[in-house]
Amino acid sequence: IPKDKLIQLGLKVSGNIHYQLSPEELIQDCLRRREGVLNDTGALVICTGEFTGRSPKDRYIIKDDITAGTVHWNDFNQPMEEKYFDIILACITSYLNRQSEWWVRDCYVCADPRHRLNIRVINETPAINLFAYNMFLRPHEEELEHFQPDWQILSAPNLYLDPAVCGTRGRNAVVVSFRHRMILLAGTGYTGETKKAIFTILNYLLPREKNVLSMHCSANKGRDGDTAIFFGLSGTGKTTLSADPDRKLI
């Protein structure tokens, strides 16, 4: 892995950095660190701590010259002052530098190459790195030689923030900065926060920069080119319904 980007973030590169590990290797790391167990089918089971789901009131977007007039600020698009981004970033990098090992994965989102965003995920735990392996698209080996991240995610689920210092509601937070093109996660081991944070940036970038409407849906196409779109909340069966053997999943 090119280490200059890590140094720019304030991360030391002298520790044990695990880069692009396979699922099998990540599972073994989880077991070695006692962060999970295998169930009777051989699947990895982890404990995400106090959060078994997202905490939307602890998601913040940095309010700056880019976002001040372009984000609909409300109860879930919560603004945060720029100074707190610097404070939380320093907290996370300092915390990661005290760890003996961490995990890094290069991946990307958006299958259409016109909209592709390269993502670098830097994790305190192998379980969240495994989630990123399963969730995001994987570059080919030759692509990794010259991989340049468009966005970076720093994840420290076992770091608890001081709200009085960090400007947060509690000791956990997800912080998005469009200026720095970074996502900071602290105090929560729920892996879905990583996915939703990426959805957040895509829901901002795709309509504004690509004239593309982003939708939380699945879709399939018939032999005659007709398209069906399935909308619904998470877990309501969109993917299952779209997996019709007589239609092409898109």
C-alpha positions in Angstrom: 0.0 0.0 0.0 1.3 3.5 -0.8 2.1 4.9 2.6 2.2 8.6 1.7 -1.5 8.9 2.0 -1.5 7.4 5.4 1.2 9.7 6.6 -0.7 12.7 5.3 -3.6 11.7 7.5 -1.3 11.7 10.5 -1.1 8.0 10.7 2.2 6.2 11.6 3.1 3.4 9.2 5.4 1.5 11.6 2.6 -0.7 12.9 1.3 -3.9 11.5 -0.9 -2.8 8.5 -3.0 -5.5 7.0 -3.8 -4.6 3.3 -6.5 -6.2 1.1 -6.8 -9.4 3.2 -9.0 -12.2 1.9 -12.3 -13.0 3.7 -10.6 -16.1 5.1 -7.7 -14.1 6.5 -10.0 -11.5 8.0 -12.2 -14.2 9.7 -9.1 -15.7 11.2 -8.0 -12.3 12.5 -11.5 -11.8 14.1 -11.1 -15.2 15.8 -7.6 -14.5 16.9 -8.6 -11.2 18.5 -11.7 -12.8 20.0 -14.0 -10.3 18.2 -16.3 -13.0 16.9 -17.1 -16.8 16.8 -18.1 -19.2 14.1 -21.7 -20.5 14.3 -22.8 -24.1 13.4 -22.8 -23.2 9.7 -19.3 -21.8 9.8 -20.4 -18.2 9.4 -18.7 -15.5 11.4 -20.8 -13.9 14.2 -19.7 -10.7 15.8 -20.9 -8.5 18.6 -21.3 -4.8 17.5 -21.4 -3.5 21.1 -24.1 -1.1 22.4 -25.2 -0.3 18.8 -27.1 -3.0 17.0 -28.3 -0.5 14.3 -27.6 2.9 13.0 -27.7 6.0 15.2 -28.9 8.7 12.8 -29.0 11.5 15.3 -25.2 11.0 15.7 -24.4 11.5 12.0 -23.0 15.0 11.2 -22.1 16.8 8.0 -19.4 19.5 8.2 -21.0 22.8 7.3 -18.6 24.7 5.1 -18.4 26.7 1.9 -19.4 23.6 -0.1 -22.3 22.4 2.0 -23.7 25.5 3.7 -26.2 26.4 0.9 -26.5 23.0 -0.8 -27.6 20.7 2.1 -31.1 20.6 3.4 -30.2 20.9 7.1 -32.7 19.1 9.4 -32.9 16.6 12.2 -30.9 14.0 10.2 -28.7 16.3 8.1 -27.1 17.8 11.1 -24.4 20.5 10.7 -21.1 20.5 12.5 -18.6 23.2 12.7 -15.3 22.7 10.7 -13.2 23.0 13.9 -14.7 19.8 15.3 -13.7 17.8 12.2 -10.1 18.6 12.9 -10.5 17.7 16.6 -12.2 14.4 15.8 -9.7 13.5 13.1 -6.9 14.1 15.5 -8.6 11.9 18.1 -9.0 9.1 15.7 -5.5 9.2 14.2 -4.0 9.4 17.7 -6.1 6.5 18.8 -5.2 4.4 15.7 -1.5 5.2 16.2 -1.7 3.6 19.6 -3.0 0.3 18.2 -0.6 -2.5 17.3 -2.4 -3.3 14.0 -5.1 -2.0 11.7 -6.7 -3.0 8.4 -6.8 -1.2 5.1 -9.0 -1.9 2.1 -9.1 -0.2 -1.3 -12.4 -0.6 -3.0 -14.9 1.5 -5.1 -18.6 2.3 -5.5 -20.8 2.8 -8.5 -20.4 0.0 -11.2 -20.7 2.6 -14.0 -17.2 3.8 -14.6 -18.5 7.3 -15.4 -19.6 7.6 -11.7 -17.0 5.5 -10.0 -15.6 6.7 -6.6 -12.5 5.0 -5.2 -12.8 4.4 -1.5 -10.0 3.6 1.1 -11.3 2.1 4.3 -8.9 2.2 7.3 -10.2 0.1 10.2 -9.4 -0.7 13.8 -11.1 -4.1 13.5 -11.0 -6.8 10.8 -14.8 -7.4 11.0 -15.5 -3.9 9.6 -12.9 -4.5 6.9 -14.7 -7.8 6.0 -17.9 -5.9 5.8 -16.2 -3.5 3.3 -15.0 -6.5 1.3 -18.6 -7.8 1.0 -20.3 -4.4 0.5 -18.2 -2.5 -2.0 -16.8 -3.3 -5.4 -13.3 -4.8 -5.7 -10.6 -3.5 -7.9 -8.6 -5.9 -10.0 -5.0 -6.6 -8.8 -3.5 -4.5 -11.5 -5.7 -1.5 -10.6 -4.3 -1.5 -7.1 -0.8 -0.6 -8.3 -2.0 2.9 -9.1 -5.1 3.2 -6.9 -5.8 6.7 -5.8 -8.6 7.1 -3.2 -11.3 9.8 -3.9 -12.7 9.3 -0.4 -11.3 7.8 2.8 -13.0 6.3 5.8 -11.3 6.1 9.2 -13.1 3.8 11.6 -12.4 3.4 15.3 -15.4 1.7 16.9 -13.7 1.4 20.3 -12.8 5.0 20.5 -15.2 7.0 22.7 -15.4 10.8 22.0 -15.7 13.5 24.6 -18.9 15.4 23.6 -17.7 18.6 25.3 -14.5 18.6 23.3 -15.8 17.1 20.0 -19.1 18.9 19.6 -21.1 15.7 19.5 -24.3 14.6 21.1 -22.7 11.6 22.7 -19.5 9.6 22.6 -20.2 8.1 19.2 -20.3 9.9 15.9 -20.2 9.6 12.1 -18.7 12.8 10.6 -18.8 13.5 6.8 -16.6 16.3 5.3 -17.0 17.0 1.6 -14.1 19.4 1.7 -11.7 16.8 3.0 -13.5 13.9 1.3 -13.3 11.9 4.4 -15.7 10.0 6.7 -14.8 9.6 10.4 -16.5 6.9 12.5 -16.0 6.6 16.2 -17.7 4.8 19.1 -19.9 2.4 17.2 -19.2 -1.1 16.0 -22.3 -1.4 13.9 -20.9 -2.1 10.4 -23.9 -0.6 8.6 -22.7 2.9 9.5 -20.0 2.4 6.9 -22.5 1.6 4.2 -24.9 4.4 5.0 -22.1 6.9 5.2 -21.1 6.1 1.6 -24.8 6.3 0.6 -24.8 9.7 2.2 -22.1 11.1 0.0 -23.5 9.5 -3.2 -26.9 10.9 -2.5 -25.2 14.3 -2.5 -22.7 13.9 -5.3 -24.6 12.0 -7.9 -27.5 14.4 -8.4 -25.3 17.5 -8.1 -22.3 16.5 -10.2 -23.6 13.7 -12.4 -27.3 14.5 -12.9 -28.1 11.0 -11.6 -31.0 10.3 -9.3 -29.9 7.9 -6.5 -32.6 5.5 -5.3 -32.7 3.0 -2.5 -34.1 0.2 -4.6 -33.4 -3.0 -6.6 -34.2 -3.5 -10.3 -34.5 -6.1 -13.0 -35.0 -6.1 -16.7 -37.2 -8.2 -18.9 -36.3 -9.8 -22.3 -38.0 -6.9 -24.1 -36.0 -4.3 -22.2 -38.8 -3.3 -19.7 -37.5 -2.4 -16.3 -39.1 -3.0 -12.9 -37.9 -1.0 -9.8 -38.5 -2.3 -6.3 -38.7 0.3 -3.5 -38.8 -0.4 0.2 -37.1 0.0 3.5 -34.0 -2.1 4.4 -34.9 -5.8 4.9 -38.3 -5.6 3.2 -37.4 -8.0 0.3 -36.3 -5.7 -2.6 -33.4 -7.9 -3.6 -35.4 -11.2 -3.1 -38.2 -9.9 -5.3 -35.9 -8.6 -8.0 -34.1 -12.0 -8.3 -36.5 -13.4 -10.9 -35.0 -16.2 -12.9 -36.8 -15.0 -16.0 -35.4 -11.5 -15.7 -32.0 -9.9 -15.6 -30.9 -8.4 -12.3 -29.5 -4.9 -12.8 
